[in-house]
Amino acid sequence: MLKTIAVDSKVFVPSYWEDAKVELMKRDRIMRKLIPQFGDLHLIGRGEAFTTLARSVVGQQISVKAAESVWQKFLLICPKSTPAQVLKAGPEQLAACGLSKRKAEYILDLADHFKTKRVHADQWVEMEDEEVIADLTQIRGIGRWTAEMFLIFNLLRPNILPLDDLGLLKGISVNYFSGEPVSRSDAREVSANWEPWRTVATWYLWRSLDPEPIEY
């Protein structure tokens, strides 16, 4: 089972982070230059599965700044961000937060899956990455990218490579290909040197584009 270091009751730091940094800097000349630029910054995970997924849905296909604005409005009507609060709020109140009709439907469906236990949330910690992805992607609005963000930010899995993430592809483009467009095949080739710490390398590439850590 993955070990974490608790910072407070809901915030966790991956115990593998320092080892991963050392290994990545040994193997990869770009990581050797990039990682020291961010000092003691690291991935921070949060323990509320439903909140992590709801926040990921909110952030789909909009900017980080826009997503944060919608999320803060969402918390005004669902301050504890629980499935029960979301279902009680209903589609009209969710839409008033700035959510599209479709995203409101997705978050309501997510809440219903949790309430009726149609997902195996209590087993995810023990399940393999692809098993968790399969369980999550049965929910409306949860595609592979959202499932991978959950694996990174909630379960703190060390070896996730989210090939549908535009930030990852741009980070590889800027840092490894002098800004030239890169394909998923290019990304896989570059990332082969990062295993089993692809999550960590991805996080540093995100930071190279936006030094402020993203939360989900």
Sequence and secondary structure as in RCSB ss.txt:
>XXXX:A:sequence
MLKTIAVDSKVFVPSYWEDAKVELMKRDRIMRKLIPQFGDLHLIGRGEAFTTLARSVVGQQISVKAAESVWQKFL
LICPKSTPAQVLKAGPEQLAACGLSKRKAEYILDLADHFKTKRVHADQWVEMEDEEVIADLTQIRGIGRWTAEMF
LIFNLLRPNILPLDDLGLLKGISVNYFSGEPVSRSDAREVSANWEPWRTVATWYLWRSLDPEPIEY
>XXXX:A:secstr
   EEESSSSEEEETTHHHHHHHHHHH HHHHHHGGGGTT    EES HHHHHHHHHHTTTS HHHHHHHHHHHH
HH TT  HHHHHHHHHHHHHHTT  HHHHHHHHHHHHHHHTT S GGGGGGS HHHHHHHHTTSTT  HHHHHHH
HHHTS  TT   TT HHHHHHHHHHHSTT    HHHHHHHHTTTTT HHHHHHHHHHHH SS    
